[in-house]
Amino acid sequence: MTDILQTQTSDTGFSHYPVMRTECIDGLSIDPTGIYADCTLGGGGHSEEIARRLTTGKLLCIDQDICAIRAASKRLAPYADRIILEHDNFSNIKEILRRNGINALHGALIDLGVSSYQLDTPERGFSYQHNAPLDMRMNADAPLSAYDIVNTYSFEELRRIISEYGEERFASKIASNIVRDREAAPIETTFALVDVIKKSIPAKNRAEGGHPAKRTFQAIRIAVNDELAIIEPTVRSLIDVLRPDGRLCVITFHSLEDRIVKQTYRNEAKGCTCPPDFPVCICGKIPKIRIVTTKPICASETELAENNRSHSAKLRIAQRI
């Protein structure tokens, strides 16, 4: 889960437009001597901005995509004395901190988008705009791919994934046609899947809301990478490891992600949960955070004009009590 970036590329293959860069840096309220984590390194745009503000501080850069680690090691070379690179999933944040001898963080950032590098590299199989083998794995070593889901999951599993994760109204028809078509031959490529999706959606509806495969591809990508299931426990883990007054910034790109982050923040900001008629508190629960952003921050008009992939981005910030 790396940062959505503008499609301007470098010799590393990664592009350099971190979403809401200024808003994230302001939100983290960086202490030059502090310890921070960029949990979704991607092209390194956010990490570069954080690192250049550090003096004796350290920045832990995490990504499950080894290509991001390799590219960032070049981009962040001027700050090598303050950078720690970790090829891992951010859901393992507590273990990552333990093995690096870090007890607590002054701040952390998660950008839950897919990088332009991943979308625009055909062989990664993320995009419905390029013909490529069905893959969609953010970690190329992960066992489950989009091919596996499309060609082995039952009708009901496919319908649920496409409906729930993609919010696709024609999920049943798409799932039905996938199951039918794969009986003749496996659905092996992105364009083959696009063809199934297109014929499952009435012509009058295909012209609405962008590319007709957008929602289904999103849904399958989420399922391949188990994206939604790890958000809440990771946010909770990061809150646990923040120092007092430490900041957590989370950027989401669709309503399912944003809803999870919003609710997790609310739960962690609550105090006593005992019934109101209890004379004294017996749950012992105290608030862990203060929610800094009562409403999410969205990209500025300037950024939207420069980077169309920022349109759905929302930033929520919390501060450890």
MITOR-280487 format. One line per field, with one value per atom (N, C-alpha, C): x, y, z; residue in one letter. Coordinates in pm, whole numbers. Example, Ala and Ser with C-alpha at 12.3 -4.5 7.8 and 13.67 -1.06 7.14 Angstrom:
c1 <- 1319:1230:1320:1285:1367:1290 $
c2 <- -569:-450:-330:-225:-106:3 $
c3 <- 780:780:780:708:714:787 $
residu <- a:a:a:s:s:s $
//
This chain:
c1 <- 84:0:87:114:208:138:210:143:110:-11:-52:37:96:193:157:196:173:258:220:284:413:470:604:702:792:879:1024:1103:1246:1317:1450:1525:1501:1437:1405:1275:1195:1065:955:988:888:876:754:730:722:714:749:644:515:415:342:394:325:197:90:-40:-39:-92:-104:25:134:265:271:231:237:146:26:-71:-21:46:100:214:304:419:371:275:219:149:77:3:92:210:303:371:376:439:577:666:791:890:942:1051:1180:1275:1396:1475:1452:1523:1437:1318:1223:1242:1165:1166:1029:1030:907:903:783:766:680:732:652:617:495:455:429:417:393:488:610:719:691:648:618:735:711:816:907:877:964:940:834:808:782:695:670:795:862:982:1090:1107:1208:1178:1052:1013:1032:1003:1023:1172:1249:1392:1468:1433:1509:1484:1379:1350:1412:1472:1534:1680:1728:1870:1932:1904:1950:1840:1726:1614:1632:1538:1541:1405:1408:1287:1288:1188:1170:1081:1134:1062:1023:892:841:764:788:705:715:605:605:647:662:705:856:932:1077:1124:1046:1082:1081:987:984:1107:1148:1265:1390:1405:1522:1526:1409:1403:1428:1368:1380:1521:1593:1730:1817:1784:1856:1808:1678:1622:1659:1663:1689:1836:1922:2065:2125:2084:2141:2108:2010:1967:1994:2089:2114:2144:2200:2236:2114:1998:1878:1765:1794:1693:1714:1603:1604:1502:1546:1457:1413:1283:1228:1135:1171:1084:989:869:774:637:535:400:382:321:308:224:148:69:160:287:384:462:403:476:541:475:534:659:655:772:884:849:949:1020:944:1005:1094:1047:1123:1260:1261:1390:1484:1431:1517:1547:1505:1534:1463:1345:1268:1152:1141:1035:908:924:808:838:730:741:690:752:700:589:583:478:486:374:368:271:299:216:182:54:11:-62:-20:-87:-143:-274:-337:-366:-305:-326:-233:-257:-169:-80:49:140:116:149:141:236:349:442:371:299:229:118:44:-64:-13:100:148:254:289:380:294:278:181:197:321:341:295:266:215:67:-1:-139:-241:-213:-307:-409:-368:-445:-532:-652:-742:-707:-607:-566:-456:-391:-282:-315:-282:-302:-182:-207:-100:-157:-71:-121:-189:-298:-367:-278:-245:-157:-207:-175:-222:-160:-53:12:104:85:177:311:304:424:432:529:537:558:598:621:497:391:269:209:145:96:-30:-114:-243:-235:-281:-284:-427:-445:-577:-618:-523:-553:-619:-564:-619:-763:-788:-923:-1022:-985:-1076:-1105:-1006:-1022:-1056:-1052:-1082:-1190:-1219:-1320:-1460:-1548:-1685:-1762:-1875:-1962:-1994:-2032:-2073:-1957:-1838:-1721:-1690:-1694:-1669:-1774:-1899:-2007:-1988:-1955:-1937:-1820:-1708:-1590:-1620:-1679:-1705:-1809:-1909:-2014:-1964:-1897:-1857:-1736:-1634:-1511:-1514:-1594:-1601:-1727:-1823:-1952:-2010:-1999:-2043:-2185:-2278:-2418:-2445:-2354:-2372:-2281:-2252:-2160:-2206:-2334:-2385:-2366:-2395:-2381:-2234:-2148:-2004:-1950:-1986:-1940:-1991:-2116:-2176:-2102:-2071:-2002:-1857:-1793:-1657:-1658:-1749:-1758:-1790:-1879:-1917:-1801:-1737:-1631:-1508:-1476:-1356:-1373:-1495:-1518:-1463:-1465:-1412:-1260:-1208:-1062:-1036:-921:-891:-887:-928:-920:-782:-690:-549:-499:-564:-511:-610:-557:-641:-746:-708:-804:-912:-876:-976:-1080:-1033:-1126:-1209:-1147:-1221:-1334:-1307:-1410:-1529:-1502:-1609:-1691:-1623:-1691:-1779:-1723:-1798:-1927:-1920:-2042:-2142:-2099:-2188:-2265:-2224:-2285:-2363:-2489:-2568:-2499:-2515:-2447:-2472:-2595:-2627:-2554:-2519:-2449:-2297:-2247:-2102:-2045:-2130:-2084:-2083:-2127:-2137:-2020:-1971:-1878:-1741:-1689:-1556:-1553:-1436:-1418:-1504:-1574:-1664:-1593:-1463:-1389:-1329:-1339:-1271:-1308:-1437:-1481:-1445:-1457:-1424:-1274:-1193:-1047:-1008:-1070:-1043:-1076:-1191:-1237:-1141:-1100:-1010:-874:-826:-698:-703:-812:-828:-826:-894:-898:-761:-690:-557:-463:-468:-372:-428:-551:-616:-610:-638:-614:-700:-828:-917:-900:-874:-867:-753:-648:-531:-533:-629:-628:-652:-763:-796:-687:-642:-538:-408:-375:-252:-265:-379:-400:-394:-455:-450:-306:-232:-93:-9:-30:47:12:-114:-154:-84:-76:-11:136:203:348:382:283:310:347:443:474:362:350:253:272:164:160:207:242:279:160:187:81:76:-46:-68:-149:-95:-163:-197:-324:-367:-439:-390:-454:-530:-659:-741:-785:-833:-870:-1009:-1078:-1218:-1294:-1425:-1511:-1492:-1463:-1446:-1327:-1215:-1096:-1124:-1181:-1204:-1297:-1398:-1492:-1422:-1331:-1258:-1169:-1095:-1006:-1086:-1194:-1279:-1332:-1384:-1441:-1334:-1218:-1109:-1062:-1047:-1012:-1116:-1243:-1349:-1343:-1322:-1314:-1195:-1083:-962:-967:-1058:-1072:-1175:-1246:-1349:-1287:-1357:-1321:-1410:-1469:-1552:-1664:-1680:-1787:-1894:-1891:-1991:-2130:-2237:-2371:-2388:-2462:-2476:-2535:-2608:-2670:-2576:-2452:-2357:-2309:-2308:-2266:-2117:-2035:-1892:-1844:-1733:-1676:-1611:-1645:-1579:-1499:-1511:-1439:-1293:-1269:-1132:-1077:-1161:-1112:-1091:-976:-946:-912:-936:-903:-753:-719:-579:-535:-632:-598:-695:-650:-736:-743:-865:-881:-855:-751:-711:-803:-843:-925:-1069:-1158:-1298:-1359:-1310:-1346:-1217:-1220:-1096:-1046:-914:-851:-846:-882:-877:-771:-732:-628:-672:-576:-603:-639:-698:-732:-607:-498:-372:-325:-328:-284:-377:-507:-603:-578:-538:-511:-385:-290:-163:-164:-248:-245:-387:-442:-583:-607:-503:-522:-537:-533:-556:-703:-789:-927:-1002:-978:-1053:-979:-862:-780:-838:-832:-874:-769:-734:-634:-699:-678:-726:-607:-607:-493:-541:-463:-490:-362:-380:-266:-278:-169:-166:-179:-260:-276:-170 $
c2 <- -118:0:123:174:283:409:520:647:665:718:751:864:846:941:982:1102:1147:1063:1054:961:1014:1116:1158:1057:1002:896:939:859:881:757:755:639:518:537:423:356:425:371:423:477:534:683:736:878:950:1083:1161:1261:1227:1322:1264:1288:1237:1314:1243:1306:1388:1510:1600:1606:1627:1631:1737:1859:1968:1940:1892:1865:1754:1654:1545:1593:1669:1720:1810:1899:1984:1900:1797:1712:1636:1595:1520:1609:1740:1834:1783:1775:1702:1767:1683:1718:1671:1758:1718:1607:1587:1483:1358:1357:1249:1127:1023:897:881:863:859:732:698:584:624:602:610:465:427:286:239:333:300:383:338:414:455:359:390:454:565:635:717:723:794:942:992:1136:1188:1120:1163:1143:1031:1002:1108:1150:1252:1381:1421:1544:1532:1415:1395:1394:1317:1300:1432:1518:1643:1738:1709:1791:1735:1619:1558:1601:1604:1630:1504:1483:1360:1255:1285:1191:1079:984:868:851:796:767:621:548:408:403:350:347:202:176:39:25:-84:-118:-266:-327:-470:-496:-389:-401:-378:-481:-470:-366:-345:-242:-104:-80:49:66:-39:-33:0:-68:-44:97:144:278:384:367:465:472:360:361:457:475:571:714:729:864:920:835:880:871:841:828:949:1073:1188:1189:1111:1108:971:898:760:748:853:847:851:886:896:805:716:630:484:414:270:211:126:67:-72:-99:-228:-283:-398:-468:-556:-506:-578:-515:-580:-526:-439:-323:-231:-287:-393:-455:-517:-538:-594:-486:-369:-253:-279:-347:-369:-456:-559:-644:-569:-484:-404:-310:-248:-160:-240:-356:-438:-475:-521:-565:-449:-328:-211:-138:-196:-138:-6:11:135:109:187:169:246:364:450:544:592:682:822:921:1058:1083:999:1015:906:885:783:826:779:808:679:664:555:616:578:620:493:477:351:339:420:410:311:289:210:307:277:370:373:485:495:395:369:270:135:95:-33:-31:78:88:93:162:189:92:-7:-113:-232:-256:-356:-493:-538:-674:-695:-585:-602:-642:-623:-670:-596:-469:-391:-316:-282:-186:-250:-196:-239:-167:-76:-1:-74:-171:-245:-393:-463:-607:-677:-758:-824:-943:-1034:-1144:-1090:-1153:-1113:-1140:-1034:-1052:-969:-837:-741:-760:-835:-851:-733:-667:-561:-621:-737:-813:-928:-922:-1021:-1163:-1177:-1310:-1367:-1288:-1335:-1451:-1546:-1666:-1646:-1548:-1530:-1420:-1449:-1349:-1330:-1228:-1204:-1323:-1387:-1506:-1613:-1633:-1736:-1704:-1580:-1540:-1555:-1503:-1505:-1647:-1734:-1868:-1979:-1950:-2058:-2024:-1897:-1863:-1896:-1933:-1967:-1844:-1868:-1757:-1668:-1727:-1648:-1567:-1626:-1552:-1435:-1458:-1351:-1242:-1282:-1183:-1095:-1158:-1083:-985:-1030:-945:-826:-851:-744:-647:-699:-614:-533:-603:-540:-448:-495:-417:-318:-351:-263:-180:-213:-143:-139:-255:-270:-326:-252:-291:-414:-442:-557:-674:-681:-783:-925:-952:-1088:-1130:-1040:-1072:-1091:-1006:-1018:-1150:-1183:-1309:-1429:-1422:-1532:-1553:-1443:-1455:-1499:-1459:-1507:-1659:-1708:-1853:-1927:-1873:-1939:-1940:-1825:-1815:-1897:-1906:-1981:-2132:-2178:-2320:-2360:-2266:-2293:-2283:-2181:-2161:-2063:-2076:-1982:-1837:-1747:-1603:-1560:-1538:-1523:-1380:-1291:-1155:-1049:-928:-816:-783:-786:-755:-863:-987:-1093:-1070:-1025:-995:-872:-772:-651:-689:-779:-822:-885:-967:-1030:-924:-827:-721:-637:-599:-514:-580:-709:-774:-802:-781:-803:-678:-565:-437:-383:-348:-294:-175:-162:-58:82:108:243:274:169:190:193:136:134:273:367:504:589:532:609:579:682:661:608:647:606:467:406:277:171:89:-10:-115:-135:-235:-179:-49:16:-47:-63:-111:-258:-338:-480:-500:-428:-438:-392:-285:-239:-349:-411:-514:-632:-679:-794:-759:-639:-595:-593:-543:-539:-680:-772:-910:-977:-954:-1013:-973:-845:-791:-779:-827:-823:-683:-584:-445:-393:-426:-369:-433:-562:-634:-586:-535:-497:-351:-272:-129:-105:-158:-132:-180:-307:-349:-272:-230:-152:-14:52:184:173:70:50:26:-54:-82:45:126:251:348:354:438:389:258:201:241:254:279:428:514:658:711:801:872:970:1018:1124:1241:1291:1399:1355:1228:1178:1180:1201:1216:1097:1058:956:1018:1011:1060:941:930:821:880:844:887:769:790:686:733:634:667:619:549:521:505:503:515:401:281:166:188:232:261:374:482:600:569:486:449:372:283:206:296:386:476:568:624:714:646:523:452:408:368:328:446:561:682:711:702:731:636:508:410:436:473:496:630:718:848:843:730:717:687:735:698:584:601:497:451:319:261:191:215:155:214:139:194:321:417:546:536:428:418:353:316:262:374:353:460:491:390:411:332:376:308:177:69:-58:-109:-39:-85:-38:75:126:182:199:247:398:438:582:615:738:775:762:714:704:818:874:977:1094:1203:1317:1325:1333:1342:1485:1504:1640:1691:1602:1642:1592:1681:1640:1603:1665:1629:1601:1508:1477:1593:1601:1700:1643:1723:1682:1762:1713:1779:1918:2009:2145:2151:2262:2279:2275:2329:2327:2184:2105:1965:1886:1910:1839:1867:1991:2027:1960:1931:1872:1720:1662:1518:1466:1413:1371:1254:1181:1068:1111:1241:1291:1317:1304:1347:1278:1152:1080:1070:1133:1119:1197:1135:1199:1172:1275:1265:1285:1189:1201:1193:1279:1292:1272:1196:1175:1202:1242:1271:1190:1124:1042:1130:1085:1157:1110 $
c3 <- 0:0:0:-116:-127:-173:-175:-201:-348:-371:-507:-556:-672:-723:-865:-902:-1038:-1133:-1258:-1349:-1409:-1356:-1393:-1332:-1412:-1362:-1359:-1286:-1278:-1326:-1313:-1358:-1269:-1156:-1069:-1110:-1194:-1230:-1141:-1026:-936:-963:-951:-973:-839:-845:-727:-680:-684:-638:-517:-397:-278:-251:-228:-206:-76:-84:31:113:44:109:219:186:285:403:374:481:575:517:599:687:629:705:818:787:892:998:953:1045:1140:1094:1179:1282:1256:1349:1390:1293:1306:1404:1494:1583:1515:1486:1414:1484:1612:1686:1708:1651:1677:1590:1622:1546:1480:1347:1269:1183:1138:1048:930:809:688:655:687:679:537:443:303:218:207:146:3:-81:-221:-292:-361:-433:-346:-216:-123:-111:-171:-167:-28:48:186:271:253:334:313:189:160:234:236:305:456:510:654:686:608:636:631:538:525:643:722:839:967:958:1075:1088:1211:1237:1298:1425:1490:1495:1438:1438:1339:1341:1252:1184:1063:988:945:989:952:828:718:591:560:550:537:406:335:219:192:152:119:-25:-104:-243:-249:-283:-285:-387:-493:-592:-528:-437:-367:-279:-211:-125:-207:-321:-405:-461:-508:-564:-457:-341:-233:-179:-181:-130:-210:-338:-422:-395:-392:-372:-235:-135:2:41:-56:-26:45:12:84:233:274:415:478:423:465:614:672:814:906:850:934:886:791:730:768:799:817:720:627:527:573:564:606:498:442:346:426:451:536:516:570:570:694:677:791:905:877:984:1090:1057:1151:1224:1242:1293:1429:1518:1650:1642:1559:1541:1470:1373:1302:1400:1489:1589:1684:1724:1819:1763:1637:1581:1550:1550:1530:1661:1772:1902:1928:1868:1883:1977:2082:2181:2148:2090:2064:1949:1884:1770:1805:1745:1755:1654:1551:1450:1346:1275:1171:1062:941:825:753:716:628:508:388:264:201:203:165:15:-67:-210:-277:-405:-489:-565:-576:-642:-793:-854:-999:-1063:-999:-1051:-1065:-963:-969:-1074:-1080:-1177:-1320:-1340:-1476:-1524:-1442:-1485:-1525:-1656:-1701:-1638:-1621:-1573:-1429:-1355:-1220:-1220:-1333:-1347:-1263:-1225:-1146:-1233:-1354:-1432:-1538:-1554:-1661:-1791:-1786:-1906:-1984:-1923:-1987:-1986:-2095:-2098:-2037:-1936:-1862:-1788:-1743:-1661:-1535:-1494:-1372:-1252:-1177:-1061:-944:-944:-843:-705:-693:-563:-535:-422:-381:-337:-277:-244:-343:-434:-541:-490:-364:-307:-237:-231:-165:-243:-175:-243:-327:-291:-357:-462:-584:-690:-740:-825:-884:-971:-1037:-1117:-1031:-912:-822:-784:-749:-707:-823:-938:-1053:-1100:-1091:-1149:-1051:-921:-825:-724:-701:-601:-654:-563:-600:-645:-707:-748:-628:-516:-401:-344:-341:-293:-386:-516:-612:-601:-593:-581:-458:-345:-221:-232:-285:-298:-388:-505:-601:-547:-478:-422:-302:-210:-84:-101:-168:-182:-298:-400:-517:-521:-434:-434:-576:-642:-780:-784:-844:-845:-932:-1029:-1117:-1074:-945:-895:-926:-910:-934:-1079:-1171:-1313:-1349:-1296:-1326:-1271:-1147:-1087:-1166:-1208:-1284:-1416:-1485:-1614:-1597:-1488:-1462:-1447:-1365:-1341:-1470:-1551:-1676:-1776:-1793:-1895:-1859:-1732:-1694:-1709:-1727:-1752:-1889:-1983:-2117:-2119:-2049:-2039:-1927:-1859:-1750:-1798:-1712:-1739:-1692:-1785:-1750:-1751:-1825:-1841:-1795:-1777:-1735:-1842:-1969:-2075:-2087:-2060:-2063:-1954:-1837:-1729:-1762:-1823:-1864:-1960:-2052:-2148:-2076:-1976:-1899:-1827:-1768:-1693:-1786:-1901:-1994:-2041:-2070:-2119:-2007:-1883:-1769:-1730:-1783:-1747:-1866:-1851:-1962:-2027:-2158:-2235:-2179:-2136:-2087:-1956:-1880:-1754:-1770:-1881:-1902:-1922:-1964:-1989:-1864:-1752:-1628:-1534:-1465:-1355:-1393:-1509:-1547:-1609:-1610:-1676:-1607:-1684:-1623:-1537:-1557:-1479:-1351:-1331:-1218:-1084:-1058:-927:-904:-1009:-995:-974:-1047:-1029:-889:-842:-705:-605:-624:-531:-527:-644:-649:-591:-619:-562:-409:-354:-209:-151:-220:-172:-182:-291:-309:-196:-160:-63:78:98:230:289:206:241:356:355:455:592:594:722:810:750:831:876:827:860:1009:1063:1203:1299:1291:1385:1371:1248:1229:1290:1269:1330:1483:1538:1683:1730:1656:1693:1689:1587:1577:1690:1725:1839:1966:1982:2101:2111:1997:2000:1986:1979:1974:2112:2116:2239:2270:2393:2423:2327:2273:2173:2034:2017:1885:1790:1663:1562:1467:1428:1326:1213:1090:971:881:841:754:633:513:389:331:303:241:102:22:-116:-155:-67:-95:36:26:144:243:195:285:378:321:402:500:449:533:649:625:730:842:805:906:989:923:996:1088:1036:1114:1239:1224:1338:1437:1386:1475:1559:1497:1571:1680:1642:1739:1858:1830:1938:2030:1972:2050:2125:2082:2149:2262:2274:2377:2513:2617:2752:2799:2913:2975:2882:2873:2790:2876:3005:3093:3065:3090:3074:3158:3108:3177:3317:3348:3481:3584:3541:3638:3730:3862:3953:3943:3913:3895:3773:3717:3602:3645:3573:3601:3481:3365:3246:3247:3312:3321:3192:3092:2962:2964:2916:2906:2761:2718:2580:2554:2436:2397:2306:2232:2134:2140:2083:2051:1900:1846:1700:1658:1578:1536:1425:1334:1219:1240:1280:1297:1162:1056:920:843:748:677:594:580:493:352:253:113:39:-78:-156:-200:-209:-251:-399:-440:-581:-668:-617:-693:-715:-610:-624:-714:-702:-786:-934:-964:-1103:-1155:-1065:-1104:-1100:-1013:-992:-977:-1086:-1083:-989:-950:-860:-715:-690:-554:-524:-624:-608:-495:-474:-370:-237:-229:-108:10:129:253:360:432:537:673:764:902:996:1097:1189:1332:1409:1551:1630:1755:1843:1972:2009:2129:2253:2348:2474:2571 $
residu <- m:m:m:t:t:t:d:d:d:i:i:i:l:l:l:q:q:q:t:t:t:q:q:q:t:t:t:s:s:s:d:d:d:t:t:t:g:g:g:f:f:f:s:s:s:h:h:h:y:y:y:p:p:p:v:v:v:m:m:m:r:r:r:t:t:t:e:e:e:c:c:c:i:i:i:d:d:d:g:g:g:l:l:l:s:s:s:i:i:i:d:d:d:p:p:p:t:t:t:g:g:g:i:i:i:y:y:y:a:a:a:d:d:d:c:c:c:t:t:t:l:l:l:g:g:g:g:g:g:g:g:g:g:g:g:h:h:h:s:s:s:e:e:e:e:e:e:i:i:i:a:a:a:r:r:r:r:r:r:l:l:l:t:t:t:t:t:t:g:g:g:k:k:k:l:l:l:l:l:l:c:c:c:i:i:i:d:d:d:q:q:q:d:d:d:i:i:i:c:c:c:a:a:a:i:i:i:r:r:r:a:a:a:a:a:a:s:s:s:k:k:k:r:r:r:l:l:l:a:a:a:p:p:p:y:y:y:a:a:a:d:d:d:r:r:r:i:i:i:i:i:i:l:l:l:e:e:e:h:h:h:d:d:d:n:n:n:f:f:f:s:s:s:n:n:n:i:i:i:k:k:k:e:e:e:i:i:i:l:l:l:r:r:r:r:r:r:n:n:n:g:g:g:i:i:i:n:n:n:a:a:a:l:l:l:h:h:h:g:g:g:a:a:a:l:l:l:i:i:i:d:d:d:l:l:l:g:g:g:v:v:v:s:s:s:s:s:s:y:y:y:q:q:q:l:l:l:d:d:d:t:t:t:p:p:p:e:e:e:r:r:r:g:g:g:f:f:f:s:s:s:y:y:y:q:q:q:h:h:h:n:n:n:a:a:a:p:p:p:l:l:l:d:d:d:m:m:m:r:r:r:m:m:m:n:n:n:a:a:a:d:d:d:a:a:a:p:p:p:l:l:l:s:s:s:a:a:a:y:y:y:d:d:d:i:i:i:v:v:v:n:n:n:t:t:t:y:y:y:s:s:s:f:f:f:e:e:e:e:e:e:l:l:l:r:r:r:r:r:r:i:i:i:i:i:i:s:s:s:e:e:e:y:y:y:g:g:g:e:e:e:e:e:e:r:r:r:f:f:f:a:a:a:s:s:s:k:k:k:i:i:i:a:a:a:s:s:s:n:n:n:i:i:i:v:v:v:r:r:r:d:d:d:r:r:r:e:e:e:a:a:a:a:a:a:p:p:p:i:i:i:e:e:e:t:t:t:t:t:t:f:f:f:a:a:a:l:l:l:v:v:v:d:d:d:v:v:v:i:i:i:k:k:k:k:k:k:s:s:s:i:i:i:p:p:p:a:a:a:k:k:k:n:n:n:r:r:r:a:a:a:e:e:e:g:g:g:g:g:g:h:h:h:p:p:p:a:a:a:k:k:k:r:r:r:t:t:t:f:f:f:q:q:q:a:a:a:i:i:i:r:r:r:i:i:i:a:a:a:v:v:v:n:n:n:d:d:d:e:e:e:l:l:l:a:a:a:i:i:i:i:i:i:e:e:e:p:p:p:t:t:t:v:v:v:r:r:r:s:s:s:l:l:l:i:i:i:d:d:d:v:v:v:l:l:l:r:r:r:p:p:p:d:d:d:g:g:g:r:r:r:l:l:l:c:c:c:v:v:v:i:i:i:t:t:t:f:f:f:h:h:h:s:s:s:l:l:l:e:e:e:d:d:d:r:r:r:i:i:i:v:v:v:k:k:k:q:q:q:t:t:t:y:y:y:r:r:r:n:n:n:e:e:e:a:a:a:k:k:k:g:g:g:c:c:c:t:t:t:c:c:c:p:p:p:p:p:p:d:d:d:f:f:f:p:p:p:v:v:v:c:c:c:i:i:i:c:c:c:g:g:g:k:k:k:i:i:i:p:p:p:k:k:k:i:i:i:r:r:r:i:i:i:v:v:v:t:t:t:t:t:t:k:k:k:p:p:p:i:i:i:c:c:c:a:a:a:s:s:s:e:e:e:t:t:t:e:e:e:l:l:l:a:a:a:e:e:e:n:n:n:n:n:n:r:r:r:s:s:s:h:h:h:s:s:s:a:a:a:k:k:k:l:l:l:r:r:r:i:i:i:a:a:a:q:q:q:r:r:r:i:i:i $
//
